[in-house]
Amino acid sequence: MHSIPETKKSHLWRKIVWHTDPEEHPLGPFHSAEVYCCEEANGYAVWYVRKLPKDGSIGAPDVENADYLLSFYARTARDEAIERAVLIANSDPDPHKAIVAIDRLTASAQRV
């Protein structure tokens, strides 16, 4: 049984939009794009974690890999925060198009 990392325990909802196929790249590098909603000390946050190949084959080429705070919600807006994360992560059935759409949101996000 896998233990949950401490940093993931506050996650309310999470989706890996795309990741490197471990069958094709068993020794790495591992790349991924993930959207999640988590509980913070004073509310709820929607995050985008972008760790994509630097060759620009996935996502918008002008967006850098980083953790992006896309939205923040008050303690009373838990459901709205989860809904926002779900809608962002599922913006398109094609993961490559979804990543481009999420990358567009980074222009107004806080980069961490």
C-alpha positions as YAML, in Angstrom:
chain: A
units: angstrom
residues:
- id: 1
  name: MET
  ca: [0.00, 0.00, 0.00]
- id: 2
  name: HIS
  ca: [1.32, 3.45, -0.95]
- id: 3
  name: SER
  ca: [1.45, 6.18, 1.65]
- id: 4
  name: ILE
  ca: [0.10, 9.57, 0.62]
- id: 5
  name: PRO
  ca: [2.78, 12.28, 0.61]
- id: 6
  name: GLU
  ca: [2.16, 14.98, 3.21]
- id: 7
  name: THR
  ca: [1.81, 17.62, 0.47]
- id: 8
  name: LYS
  ca: [-1.05, 15.70, -1.15]
- id: 9
  name: LYS
  ca: [-3.14, 15.09, 1.99]
- id: 10
  name: SER
  ca: [-5.03, 18.36, 1.63]
- id: 11
  name: HIS
  ca: [-6.07, 17.59, -1.98]
- id: 12
  name: LEU
  ca: [-9.82, 17.52, -2.42]
- id: 13
  name: TRP
  ca: [-9.74, 16.70, -6.13]
- id: 14
  name: ARG
  ca: [-6.95, 16.01, -8.59]
- id: 15
  name: LYS
  ca: [-6.52, 15.07, -12.23]
- id: 16
  name: ILE
  ca: [-3.39, 14.33, -14.18]
- id: 17
  name: VAL
  ca: [-4.33, 15.77, -17.56]
- id: 18
  name: TRP
  ca: [-1.33, 14.19, -19.31]
- id: 19
  name: HIS
  ca: [1.82, 12.32, -18.33]
- id: 20
  name: THR
  ca: [4.74, 10.55, -19.93]
- id: 21
  name: ASP
  ca: [4.00, 6.92, -20.73]
- id: 22
  name: PRO
  ca: [6.27, 4.88, -18.40]
- id: 23
  name: GLU
  ca: [6.26, 2.02, -20.93]
- id: 24
  name: GLU
  ca: [7.84, 4.29, -23.57]
- id: 25
  name: HIS
  ca: [10.18, 6.11, -21.15]
- id: 26
  name: PRO
  ca: [10.88, 3.71, -18.25]
- id: 27
  name: LEU
  ca: [14.01, 5.60, -17.16]
- id: 28
  name: GLY
  ca: [12.61, 9.07, -17.64]
- id: 29
  name: PRO
  ca: [12.31, 11.86, -18.10]
- id: 30
  name: PHE
  ca: [8.87, 11.98, -16.49]
- id: 31
  name: HIS
  ca: [6.65, 14.84, -17.63]
- id: 32
  name: SER
  ca: [3.12, 15.72, -16.57]
- id: 33
  name: ALA
  ca: [0.40, 18.33, -16.39]
- id: 34
  name: GLU
  ca: [-1.92, 18.24, -13.37]
- id: 35
  name: VAL
  ca: [-4.80, 20.30, -12.02]
- id: 36
  name: TYR
  ca: [-5.88, 19.99, -8.43]
- id: 37
  name: CYS
  ca: [-7.98, 21.63, -5.76]
- id: 38
  name: CYS
  ca: [-6.70, 21.68, -2.20]
- id: 39
  name: GLU
  ca: [-7.57, 23.11, 1.15]
- id: 40
  name: GLU
  ca: [-5.31, 25.93, 2.29]
- id: 41
  name: ALA
  ca: [-5.12, 27.56, 5.73]
- id: 42
  name: ASN
  ca: [-7.62, 30.28, 4.80]
- id: 43
  name: GLY
  ca: [-9.62, 28.82, 1.91]
- id: 44
  name: TYR
  ca: [-9.35, 26.63, -1.18]
- id: 45
  name: ALA
  ca: [-6.92, 26.87, -4.07]
- id: 46
  name: VAL
  ca: [-6.98, 25.57, -7.63]
- id: 47
  name: TRP
  ca: [-3.48, 24.75, -8.86]
- id: 48
  name: TYR
  ca: [-1.93, 23.82, -12.19]
- id: 49
  name: VAL
  ca: [1.37, 21.94, -11.99]
- id: 50
  name: ARG
  ca: [3.15, 22.05, -15.34]
- id: 51
  name: LYS
  ca: [6.18, 19.79, -15.90]
- id: 52
  name: LEU
  ca: [6.23, 19.39, -19.66]
- id: 53
  name: PRO
  ca: [9.03, 18.73, -22.17]
- id: 54
  name: LYS
  ca: [10.99, 21.85, -23.05]
- id: 55
  name: ASP
  ca: [10.81, 21.07, -26.79]
- id: 56
  name: GLY
  ca: [7.35, 22.67, -26.98]
- id: 57
  name: SER
  ca: [5.64, 19.60, -28.40]
- id: 58
  name: ILE
  ca: [2.95, 19.80, -25.71]
- id: 59
  name: GLY
  ca: [1.18, 22.93, -24.51]
- id: 60
  name: ALA
  ca: [1.83, 26.55, -25.35]
- id: 61
  name: PRO
  ca: [5.52, 27.09, -26.16]
- id: 62
  name: ASP
  ca: [5.67, 30.45, -24.35]
- id: 63
  name: VAL
  ca: [4.51, 29.05, -20.97]
- id: 64
  name: GLU
  ca: [7.18, 27.90, -18.54]
- id: 65
  name: ASN
  ca: [7.06, 24.87, -16.29]
- id: 66
  name: ALA
  ca: [5.99, 25.86, -12.78]
- id: 67
  name: ASP
  ca: [3.22, 25.61, -10.23]
- id: 68
  name: TYR
  ca: [0.46, 28.11, -11.00]
- id: 69
  name: LEU
  ca: [-2.22, 29.27, -8.58]
- id: 70
  name: LEU
  ca: [-5.17, 29.61, -10.95]
- id: 71
  name: SER
  ca: [-7.90, 30.54, -8.45]
- id: 72
  name: PHE
  ca: [-8.43, 31.04, -4.74]
- id: 73
  name: TYR
  ca: [-11.73, 30.66, -2.90]
- id: 74
  name: ALA
  ca: [-12.98, 31.52, 0.57]
- id: 75
  name: ARG
  ca: [-13.51, 28.86, 3.26]
- id: 76
  name: THR
  ca: [-17.23, 28.92, 2.44]
- id: 77
  name: ALA
  ca: [-16.70, 28.19, -1.27]
- id: 78
  name: ARG
  ca: [-15.35, 24.62, -1.18]
- id: 79
  name: ASP
  ca: [-17.75, 23.26, -3.83]
- id: 80
  name: GLU
  ca: [-17.08, 26.18, -6.19]
- id: 81
  name: ALA
  ca: [-13.33, 25.58, -5.94]
- id: 82
  name: ILE
  ca: [-13.70, 21.87, -6.74]
- id: 83
  name: GLU
  ca: [-16.06, 22.64, -9.62]
- id: 84
  name: ARG
  ca: [-13.59, 25.15, -11.09]
- id: 85
  name: ALA
  ca: [-10.76, 22.59, -10.94]
- id: 86
  name: VAL
  ca: [-12.92, 19.93, -12.60]
- id: 87
  name: LEU
  ca: [-14.00, 22.29, -15.39]
- id: 88
  name: ILE
  ca: [-10.44, 23.47, -16.03]
- id: 89
  name: ALA
  ca: [-8.97, 19.96, -16.13]
- id: 90
  name: ASN
  ca: [-11.74, 18.67, -18.38]
- id: 91
  name: SER
  ca: [-11.89, 21.64, -20.74]
- id: 92
  name: ASP
  ca: [-11.30, 19.38, -23.76]
- id: 93
  name: PRO
  ca: [-11.34, 15.59, -24.27]
- id: 94
  name: ASP
  ca: [-8.00, 15.83, -26.10]
- id: 95
  name: PRO
  ca: [-5.31, 16.24, -23.40]
- id: 96
  name: HIS
  ca: [-3.08, 18.31, -25.70]
- id: 97
  name: LYS
  ca: [-5.88, 20.81, -26.37]
- id: 98
  name: ALA
  ca: [-6.79, 20.87, -22.68]
- id: 99
  name: ILE
  ca: [-3.19, 21.73, -21.77]
- id: 100
  name: VAL
  ca: [-3.13, 24.60, -24.28]
- id: 101
  name: ALA
  ca: [-6.38, 25.91, -22.75]
- id: 102
  name: ILE
  ca: [-4.94, 25.62, -19.23]
- id: 103
  name: ASP
  ca: [-1.71, 27.28, -20.38]
- id: 104
  name: ARG
  ca: [-3.78, 30.28, -21.48]
- id: 105
  name: LEU
  ca: [-5.04, 30.63, -17.89]
- id: 106
  name: THR
  ca: [-1.49, 31.04, -16.61]
- id: 107
  name: ALA
  ca: [-1.36, 34.58, -18.01]
- id: 108
  name: SER
  ca: [-3.52, 35.75, -15.11]
- id: 109
  name: ALA
  ca: [-2.29, 33.19, -12.56]
- id: 110
  name: GLN
  ca: [0.23, 33.54, -9.78]
- id: 111
  name: ARG
  ca: [3.37, 31.56, -10.57]
- id: 112
  name: VAL
  ca: [5.02, 29.81, -7.63]
...
